[in-house]
Amino acid sequence: MGILEARRLRPELFLSSFSTTLPDFSAASMNTAVPIDPQYRVAFVYYICGHAQLRDDENVQDSRAVTFLNKFTSQMLTIQS
C-alpha cells in the first residue's frame, strides 16, 4: 500500500513500471526484495509505522498514526538538498 501511495505522490520515481503493473508484494512473496531508492526508505518506515498504528485494536484512533502518515507524505514531497 505504501508503494501505491508513493506512486500517487511521486509518479516520476516509478517511470520504469508505468508500462507494466507494479510487482506483487503479497503475503506469499514476503521474502522478495523491494527496490526502493535509499533516500526514501525512512519515509516508508514512517508509512509502515503509521499504517500499523491505524490497524491497532484500541477503540481510540491514535494521533501518532496521522503524524507518521503526514511525515511520510512530507518526506516524499520535499526535495532533499
MODELLER restraints for C-alpha pairs under 7 A, 6 or more apart:
rsr = mdl.restraints
at = mdl.atoms
rsr.add(forms.Gaussian(group=physical.xy_distance, feature=features.Distance(at['CA:2:A'], at['CA:44:A']), mean=6.74, stdev=0.5))
rsr.add(forms.Gaussian(group=physical.xy_distance, feature=features.Distance(at['CA:2:A'], at['CA:47:A']), mean=6.41, stdev=0.5))
rsr.add(forms.Gaussian(group=physical.xy_distance, feature=features.Distance(at['CA:7:A'], at['CA:14:A']), mean=6.44, stdev=0.5))
rsr.add(forms.Gaussian(group=physical.xy_distance, feature=features.Distance(at['CA:43:A'], at['CA:72:A']), mean=4.70, stdev=0.5))
rsr.add(forms.Gaussian(group=physical.xy_distance, feature=features.Distance(at['CA:43:A'], at['CA:75:A']), mean=5.89, stdev=0.5))
rsr.add(forms.Gaussian(group=physical.xy_distance, feature=features.Distance(at['CA:43:A'], at['CA:76:A']), mean=6.75, stdev=0.5))
rsr.add(forms.Gaussian(group=physical.xy_distance, feature=features.Distance(at['CA:44:A'], at['CA:72:A']), mean=6.58, stdev=0.5))
rsr.add(forms.Gaussian(group=physical.xy_distance, feature=features.Distance(at['CA:46:A'], at['CA:68:A']), mean=5.10, stdev=0.5))
rsr.add(forms.Gaussian(group=physical.xy_distance, feature=features.Distance(at['CA:46:A'], at['CA:69:A']), mean=6.40, stdev=0.5))
rsr.add(forms.Gaussian(group=physical.xy_distance, feature=features.Distance(at['CA:46:A'], at['CA:71:A']), mean=6.60, stdev=0.5))
rsr.add(forms.Gaussian(group=physical.xy_distance, feature=features.Distance(at['CA:46:A'], at['CA:72:A']), mean=5.43, stdev=0.5))
rsr.add(forms.Gaussian(group=physical.xy_distance, feature=features.Distance(at['CA:47:A'], at['CA:68:A']), mean=6.27, stdev=0.5))
rsr.add(forms.Gaussian(group=physical.xy_distance, feature=features.Distance(at['CA:47:A'], at['CA:69:A']), mean=5.36, stdev=0.5))
rsr.add(forms.Gaussian(group=physical.xy_distance, feature=features.Distance(at['CA:47:A'], at['CA:72:A']), mean=5.53, stdev=0.5))
rsr.add(forms.Gaussian(group=physical.xy_distance, feature=features.Distance(at['CA:49:A'], at['CA:68:A']), mean=6.59, stdev=0.5))
rsr.add(forms.Gaussian(group=physical.xy_distance, feature=features.Distance(at['CA:50:A'], at['CA:65:A']), mean=4.13, stdev=0.5))
rsr.add(forms.Gaussian(group=physical.xy_distance, feature=features.Distance(at['CA:50:A'], at['CA:66:A']), mean=6.58, stdev=0.5))
rsr.add(forms.Gaussian(group=physical.xy_distance, feature=features.Distance(at['CA:50:A'], at['CA:68:A']), mean=4.71, stdev=0.5))
rsr.add(forms.Gaussian(group=physical.xy_distance, feature=features.Distance(at['CA:50:A'], at['CA:69:A']), mean=5.25, stdev=0.5))
rsr.add(forms.Gaussian(group=physical.xy_distance, feature=features.Distance(at['CA:51:A'], at['CA:65:A']), mean=6.67, stdev=0.5))
rsr.add(forms.Gaussian(group=physical.xy_distance, feature=features.Distance(at['CA:53:A'], at['CA:62:A']), mean=6.89, stdev=0.5))
rsr.add(forms.Gaussian(group=physical.xy_distance, feature=features.Distance(at['CA:53:A'], at['CA:65:A']), mean=5.05, stdev=0.5))
rsr.add(forms.Gaussian(group=physical.xy_distance, feature=features.Distance(at['CA:54:A'], at['CA:61:A']), mean=6.94, stdev=0.5))
rsr.add(forms.Gaussian(group=physical.xy_distance, feature=features.Distance(at['CA:54:A'], at['CA:65:A']), mean=5.78, stdev=0.5))
